[in-house]
Amino acid sequence: MSTLIPNEYCLGPAGQIPIGEGREFQIGETKVAVFRSRNGGVYATQPLCPHRAGPLVDGLLGGDILACPLHAWKFDLSTGAPVMGECGLKTYPVRVTEEGDLWVEVG
């Protein structure tokens, strides 16, 4: 991992995350889940569901909506807001460069 902007880290090529799926990354002491939606969106959130700590990268991704694999709580990945459930997700700024590198800002 490298960084040019404080608290922004390169996680490598965005293509390492298949479209419609998510992957978990460790950035220092922070774990993040990064998702690539079928409509082209790239999102970074906390890795565990706030309800029962389900691993969100194992959830079902439909558009920008993610369903937790344990109890199907749903979240809007673009905002972290709950669609079904009571608690939202922490989100992180994420971008993909023209070269295809994935950058996430934590901290």
C-alpha positions as CSV (number, residue, x, y, z in Angstrom):
1,M,0.0,0.0,0.0
2,S,1.2,3.5,-0.8
3,T,-0.2,6.9,0.0
4,L,0.1,10.4,-1.6
5,I,-2.6,12.2,0.5
6,P,-2.6,11.7,4.2
7,N,-5.0,8.9,5.2
8,E,-5.5,7.8,1.5
9,Y,-4.2,4.4,0.6
10,C,-3.9,2.5,-2.7
11,L,-5.3,-1.0,-2.4
12,G,-4.1,-2.0,-5.9
13,P,-6.1,-2.6,-9.1
14,A,-9.9,-2.2,-8.8
15,G,-10.2,-5.3,-11.0
16,Q,-9.1,-7.5,-8.1
17,I,-12.7,-7.1,-6.8
18,P,-15.1,-8.8,-9.2
19,I,-18.1,-6.8,-10.3
20,G,-21.1,-7.5,-8.0
21,E,-18.8,-8.5,-5.1
22,G,-16.9,-7.1,-2.2
23,R,-13.5,-7.8,-0.6
24,E,-12.1,-6.9,2.8
25,F,-8.8,-5.0,3.3
26,Q,-6.7,-4.2,6.3
27,I,-5.4,-0.6,6.2
28,G,-3.2,-0.1,9.3
29,E,-5.5,-0.9,12.2
30,T,-8.6,-0.3,10.2
31,K,-10.5,-3.0,8.2
32,V,-12.7,-1.9,5.3
33,A,-15.0,-3.7,2.9
34,V,-14.8,-2.5,-0.7
35,F,-17.6,-3.3,-3.2
36,R,-17.9,-3.0,-7.0
37,S,-21.6,-2.8,-8.0
38,R,-22.9,-3.9,-11.4
39,N,-23.8,-0.4,-12.3
40,G,-20.2,0.8,-11.9
41,G,-20.2,2.1,-8.4
42,V,-17.3,1.5,-6.0
43,Y,-17.9,1.8,-2.3
44,A,-16.0,1.3,1.0
45,T,-17.7,0.6,4.3
46,Q,-17.1,-0.9,7.7
47,P,-16.6,-4.7,7.2
48,L,-19.2,-6.0,9.7
49,C,-22.9,-5.5,9.9
50,P,-23.9,-3.3,12.9
51,H,-26.7,-5.7,13.8
52,R,-25.0,-9.1,14.4
53,A,-21.5,-8.5,13.0
54,G,-22.1,-10.4,9.8
55,P,-19.3,-10.2,7.3
56,L,-20.7,-7.8,4.7
57,V,-18.4,-9.0,1.9
58,D,-20.4,-12.2,2.0
59,G,-23.7,-10.3,1.5
60,L,-25.8,-9.9,-1.6
61,L,-25.2,-6.9,-3.7
62,G,-28.0,-5.6,-5.9
63,G,-27.3,-2.2,-7.5
64,D,-26.1,0.0,-4.7
65,I,-28.0,-2.0,-2.0
66,L,-26.2,-4.5,0.1
67,A,-28.0,-7.2,2.1
68,C,-26.2,-8.7,5.2
69,P,-25.7,-12.4,4.9
70,L,-26.9,-13.2,8.4
71,H,-30.3,-11.4,8.8
72,A,-30.8,-9.6,5.5
73,W,-30.5,-6.1,6.9
74,K,-30.1,-3.8,3.9
75,F,-27.9,-0.8,3.4
76,D,-27.5,1.9,0.7
77,L,-23.7,1.7,-0.1
78,S,-23.6,5.2,-1.5
79,T,-24.6,6.7,1.9
80,G,-24.4,3.9,4.4
81,A,-28.0,4.5,5.3
82,P,-30.2,1.6,6.4
83,V,-32.8,0.5,3.8
84,M,-34.1,-2.3,6.1
85,G,-32.8,-2.3,9.7
86,E,-32.1,0.3,12.3
87,C,-28.4,1.2,12.1
88,G,-26.4,2.6,9.2
89,L,-22.8,1.8,8.0
90,K,-19.7,3.8,8.4
91,T,-18.5,4.7,4.9
92,Y,-15.1,5.8,3.6
93,P,-14.3,8.0,0.6
94,V,-13.1,5.8,-2.3
95,R,-12.0,6.4,-5.9
96,V,-10.7,4.6,-8.9
97,T,-8.0,6.4,-10.9
98,E,-7.8,6.5,-14.7
99,E,-5.2,3.8,-14.4
100,G,-7.6,1.6,-12.5
101,D,-6.1,1.8,-9.1
102,L,-8.4,1.7,-6.1
103,W,-7.8,4.4,-3.4
104,V,-9.6,4.5,0.0
105,E,-9.4,7.3,2.6
106,V,-9.5,6.2,6.3
107,G,-9.0,8.1,9.4
